């Protein structure tokens, strides 16, 4: 760029009359001088120095403003970020789901967050929210005995299929295997309120049992003599259908039992769960013989009731 043109641009730049294009041309020229370090322009060096200072002064405030904006945004967002992390740790941990399960033939003793005791029976699962912060609520599949720690301010509830069992402090068993035609709730002590599909159906007391037909929703309330043994590791069936007994044995011993349908039998037994399978089958055979039926072994783990 010619020296006289540079001199005019410097004057306009310094007195504030240069347009944007002229400013850009001069700033590019100044940058070129700084980069090469060898150019000796025949212009007023004092003006060049002042122009450089003005150019740098125009840049610095922009950077400072940008940095200031970044810091302000960070100051606003940081508390929200910290709060989000704390909420995630607190709420996330409180509402973490815990799932306990048992295999075929396995019993598991559990102590819930409120110190209630559960005996989870074979081939079953129990889930609940960690901590019981807001409610004492569990969901059951299979069978379990509950000894609930009393708390008059917080109801303990069990959801099992379409049923909901609520107590304040009592002991009871819920049997709700998916293969069973009926669901059973049996009370060992205290009182238990039972609702089915949102409707209250019964309030049970000690030794009382409620059977709920899963197909039509009919309920039958009766007494049972086995209520004291529900907390033990035993194989108990009381006035049970043949299909129910067969599925119960499948959960306890991993066997397959074929049987005739619609027999209408009411079978009862209270046996030690650790007994050998052959002993269990002999006992069942003796019970069935009273009804003109017998058990035939058709494989290592297969039986047929005829």
C-alpha positions as CSV (number, residue, x, y, z in Angstrom):
1,X,0.0,0.0,0.0
2,X,1.3,3.5,-0.9
3,X,2.7,5.6,1.9
4,X,0.4,8.6,1.3
5,X,-2.7,6.4,1.3
6,X,-1.5,4.8,4.5
7,X,-1.0,8.3,6.1
8,X,-4.5,9.3,5.1
9,X,-6.0,6.1,6.5
10,X,-4.1,6.6,9.8
11,X,-5.5,10.2,10.1
12,X,-9.1,9.0,9.5
13,X,-8.6,6.0,11.8
14,X,-7.3,8.1,14.6
15,X,-9.9,10.9,14.4
16,X,-12.8,8.3,14.1
17,X,-13.9,9.1,10.5
18,X,-12.7,5.8,8.9
19,X,-15.5,3.5,7.6
20,X,-15.5,-0.2,8.3
21,X,-13.7,-1.1,5.1
22,X,-11.0,1.4,5.7
23,X,-10.6,0.2,9.3
24,X,-10.2,-3.4,8.1
25,X,-7.6,-2.3,5.5
26,X,-5.5,-0.5,8.0
27,X,-5.8,-3.2,10.6
28,X,-4.7,-5.8,8.1
29,X,-1.7,-3.6,7.2
30,X,-0.8,-3.1,10.9
31,X,-1.0,-6.9,11.4
32,X,1.3,-7.4,8.4
33,X,3.9,-5.1,10.0
34,X,3.7,-7.0,13.3
35,X,4.0,-10.3,11.6
36,X,7.0,-9.5,9.3
37,X,8.9,-7.3,11.7
38,X,11.0,-6.1,8.7
39,X,8.9,-3.5,7.0
40,X,9.9,0.1,7.5
41,X,7.0,2.3,6.4
42,X,7.7,5.9,5.5
43,X,4.9,7.2,7.6
44,X,4.6,8.9,11.0
45,X,5.7,6.1,13.3
46,X,3.9,7.8,16.2
47,X,0.6,7.6,14.3
48,X,1.3,3.9,13.6
49,X,2.0,3.2,17.3
50,X,-1.2,5.0,18.3
51,X,-3.2,3.2,15.7
52,X,-1.9,-0.2,17.0
53,X,-2.9,0.8,20.5
54,X,-6.4,1.8,19.4
55,X,-6.8,-1.5,17.5
56,X,-5.7,-3.5,20.5
57,X,-7.9,-1.4,22.8
58,X,-10.9,-2.2,20.6
59,X,-10.2,-5.9,20.8
60,X,-9.6,-6.2,24.5
61,X,-13.0,-4.9,25.7
62,X,-14.7,-7.4,23.4
63,X,-12.7,-10.2,25.0
64,X,-13.4,-8.9,28.5
65,X,-17.1,-8.6,27.8
66,X,-17.1,-12.2,26.5
67,X,-15.3,-13.5,29.5
68,X,-17.6,-11.6,31.8
69,X,-20.7,-13.1,30.1
70,X,-19.2,-16.6,30.4
71,X,-18.5,-16.1,34.1
72,X,-22.0,-14.8,34.7
73,X,-23.6,-17.7,32.9
74,X,-21.4,-20.1,34.8
75,X,-22.3,-18.5,38.1
76,X,-26.0,-18.9,37.3
77,X,-25.8,-22.5,36.0
78,X,-23.5,-23.9,38.7
79,X,-26.0,-23.9,41.5
80,X,-28.5,-25.7,39.3
81,X,-25.9,-28.2,38.3
82,X,-25.0,-28.9,41.9
83,X,-28.7,-29.2,42.9
84,X,-29.3,-31.6,40.0
85,X,-26.5,-33.8,41.1
86,X,-27.6,-33.8,44.8
87,X,-31.2,-34.6,43.8
88,X,-30.1,-37.4,41.5
89,X,-28.0,-38.9,44.3
90,X,-30.8,-38.5,46.9
91,X,-33.9,-39.3,44.9
92,X,-32.2,-41.8,42.6
93,X,-30.9,-43.9,45.5
94,X,-34.2,-43.7,47.4
95,X,-36.2,-44.9,44.5
96,X,-33.9,-47.6,43.3
97,X,-35.8,-50.9,42.8
98,X,-34.6,-53.9,44.8
99,X,-35.6,-57.4,43.4
100,X,-35.2,-60.6,45.4
101,X,-35.9,-64.0,43.8
102,X,-35.6,-67.7,44.5
103,X,-35.0,-70.7,42.3
104,X,-36.9,-73.9,42.3
105,X,-36.8,-75.5,45.8
106,X,-35.1,-72.5,47.3
107,X,-36.2,-70.5,50.4
108,X,-34.8,-67.0,51.2
109,X,-35.1,-65.0,54.4
110,X,-35.3,-61.2,53.9
111,X,-35.3,-58.2,56.2
112,X,-37.0,-55.2,54.6
113,X,-36.0,-51.6,55.2
114,X,-38.6,-51.2,57.9
115,X,-37.4,-54.4,59.7
116,X,-40.3,-56.5,58.5
117,X,-39.4,-60.1,57.9
118,X,-40.2,-62.0,54.7
119,X,-39.7,-65.7,54.0
120,X,-39.7,-65.8,50.2
121,X,-40.7,-69.3,49.1
122,X,-39.5,-71.4,46.1
123,X,-39.7,-70.1,42.5
124,X,-40.8,-66.6,43.6
125,X,-39.8,-62.9,43.4
126,X,-40.3,-59.8,45.5
127,X,-39.6,-56.2,44.4
128,X,-39.7,-52.9,46.3
129,X,-38.3,-49.4,46.3
130,X,-35.0,-49.1,48.3
131,X,-35.4,-47.4,51.6
132,X,-39.2,-47.4,51.9
133,X,-38.9,-43.6,52.1
134,X,-42.6,-42.7,51.3
135,X,-44.5,-46.0,51.5
136,X,-44.1,-49.6,52.6
137,X,-45.0,-51.3,49.3
138,X,-43.8,-54.6,47.8
139,X,-44.8,-56.5,44.7
140,X,-45.0,-60.3,44.8
141,X,-44.9,-63.1,42.3
142,X,-45.1,-66.6,43.6
143,X,-45.4,-67.1,47.4
144,X,-44.1,-65.5,50.5
145,X,-44.8,-65.2,54.3
146,X,-44.7,-61.7,55.8
147,X,-44.2,-60.8,59.4
148,X,-44.8,-57.0,59.2
149,X,-43.3,-54.6,61.8
150,X,-46.1,-52.5,63.2
151,X,-46.3,-48.9,62.1
152,X,-49.7,-47.2,62.6
153,X,-48.6,-44.2,60.6
154,X,-47.6,-46.1,57.5
155,X,-49.5,-48.9,55.8
156,X,-47.7,-52.0,54.5
157,X,-49.1,-53.2,51.2
158,X,-48.5,-56.2,49.0
159,X,-49.5,-56.1,45.3
160,X,-50.0,-59.6,43.8
161,X,-51.6,-59.8,40.4
162,X,-54.9,-58.0,40.7
163,X,-55.0,-58.1,44.5
164,X,-53.7,-55.6,47.0
165,X,-53.2,-56.6,50.6
166,X,-52.9,-53.9,53.3
167,X,-51.8,-54.2,56.9
168,X,-50.4,-52.1,59.7
169,X,-48.5,-54.8,61.6
170,X,-49.4,-58.5,61.3
171,X,-48.2,-61.8,59.8
172,X,-49.7,-63.6,56.8
173,X,-48.9,-65.6,53.6
174,X,-49.7,-64.7,50.0
175,X,-49.6,-67.4,47.4
176,X,-50.0,-66.2,43.8
177,X,-48.1,-68.5,41.4
178,X,-49.0,-67.6,37.9
179,X,-50.0,-71.2,37.1
180,X,-52.4,-71.4,40.0
181,X,-56.1,-71.1,39.2
182,X,-56.6,-69.4,42.6
183,X,-54.8,-66.8,44.7
184,X,-54.6,-67.4,48.4
185,X,-54.2,-65.1,51.4
186,X,-53.9,-66.7,54.8
187,X,-53.5,-64.8,58.1
188,X,-51.3,-66.1,60.9
189,X,-51.8,-63.1,63.3
190,X,-53.6,-59.8,63.3
191,X,-55.9,-58.4,60.6
192,X,-55.5,-58.1,56.8
193,X,-57.5,-56.1,54.4
194,X,-57.8,-57.5,50.9
195,X,-58.9,-55.6,47.7
196,X,-59.3,-57.2,44.3
197,X,-59.2,-55.1,41.1
198,X,-59.6,-52.0,43.3
199,X,-62.6,-53.3,45.2
200,X,-62.5,-54.3,48.9
201,X,-63.5,-57.9,49.2
202,X,-62.6,-59.0,52.8
203,X,-61.0,-58.3,56.1
204,X,-59.3,-61.5,57.4
205,X,-58.2,-62.4,61.0
206,X,-56.0,-65.1,62.4
207,X,-56.5,-68.6,60.9
208,X,-58.7,-67.2,58.1
209,X,-57.9,-67.8,54.4
210,X,-59.3,-66.1,51.3
211,X,-59.3,-67.8,47.9
212,X,-59.7,-65.6,44.8
213,X,-60.5,-67.3,41.5
214,X,-58.3,-65.6,38.9
215,X,-60.8,-66.3,36.0
216,X,-64.0,-65.0,37.4
217,X,-63.0,-63.1,40.5
218,X,-65.2,-65.1,42.9
219,X,-63.9,-65.2,46.5
220,X,-64.3,-67.9,49.2
221,X,-63.4,-67.2,52.8
222,X,-62.7,-70.1,55.2
223,X,-60.6,-71.3,58.2
224,X,-57.4,-73.3,58.0
225,X,-55.6,-75.4,60.6
226,X,-52.2,-74.8,59.0
227,X,-51.8,-71.1,59.6
228,X,-49.1,-71.5,62.3
229,X,-46.8,-73.4,59.9
230,X,-46.8,-70.7,57.2
231,X,-43.6,-69.1,58.6
232,X,-41.7,-72.4,58.3
233,X,-39.9,-74.0,55.4
234,X,-42.7,-76.5,54.6
235,X,-44.7,-77.7,51.7
236,X,-48.3,-76.9,52.7
237,X,-51.5,-77.2,50.7
238,X,-54.9,-77.1,52.2
239,X,-58.1,-78.1,50.4
240,X,-56.2,-77.6,47.1
241,X,-57.2,-78.6,43.6
242,X,-55.1,-81.3,41.9
243,X,-53.8,-78.7,39.4
244,X,-52.6,-76.5,42.2
245,X,-50.8,-79.3,44.0
246,X,-49.1,-80.3,40.7
247,X,-47.8,-76.8,40.1
248,X,-46.7,-76.4,43.7
249,X,-44.6,-79.6,43.4
250,X,-43.1,-78.2,40.2
251,X,-41.9,-75.1,42.1
252,X,-40.6,-77.0,45.0
253,X,-39.0,-80.0,43.3
254,X,-38.6,-79.2,39.5
255,X,-40.8,-82.0,38.3
256,X,-43.4,-82.3,35.6
257,X,-46.7,-83.8,36.6
258,X,-49.5,-84.5,34.2
259,X,-53.0,-85.0,35.6
260,X,-56.6,-85.2,34.7
261,X,-58.6,-81.9,34.7
262,X,-61.8,-81.2,36.6
263,X,-61.4,-83.7,39.4
264,X,-62.7,-81.2,42.0
265,X,-60.6,-82.7,44.7
266,X,-59.7,-80.9,47.9
267,X,-56.2,-82.2,48.9
268,X,-54.4,-81.2,52.1
269,X,-51.0,-81.9,53.5
270,X,-48.3,-80.3,55.7
271,X,-44.9,-81.7,54.8
272,X,-41.2,-80.9,55.5
273,X,-39.9,-79.2,52.3
274,X,-36.6,-80.9,52.6
275,X,-38.0,-84.4,52.2
276,X,-36.8,-86.5,49.3
277,X,-39.0,-86.3,46.2
278,X,-39.8,-90.0,46.3
279,X,-41.1,-89.7,49.9
280,X,-43.3,-86.7,48.9
281,X,-44.7,-88.7,45.9
282,X,-45.4,-91.7,48.2
283,X,-47.4,-89.4,50.6
284,X,-49.3,-87.8,47.6
285,X,-50.0,-91.3,46.2
286,X,-51.5,-92.4,49.6
287,X,-53.7,-89.3,49.6
288,X,-54.8,-89.8,46.0
289,X,-55.6,-93.5,46.5
290,X,-58.5,-92.4,48.7
291,X,-60.0,-90.9,45.5
292,X,-59.3,-93.9,43.3
293,X,-56.2,-92.2,41.7
294,X,-52.6,-93.3,41.5
295,X,-49.2,-91.8,40.5
296,X,-47.0,-93.3,37.9
297,X,-43.4,-92.3,37.3
298,X,-42.8,-91.9,33.5
299,X,-39.2,-90.4,33.6
300,X,-36.5,-89.2,36.0
301,X,-38.5,-86.0,36.8
302,X,-41.8,-86.8,35.1
303,X,-45.0,-88.2,36.8
304,X,-48.5,-88.9,35.7
305,X,-51.6,-89.0,37.9
306,X,-54.1,-91.5,36.6
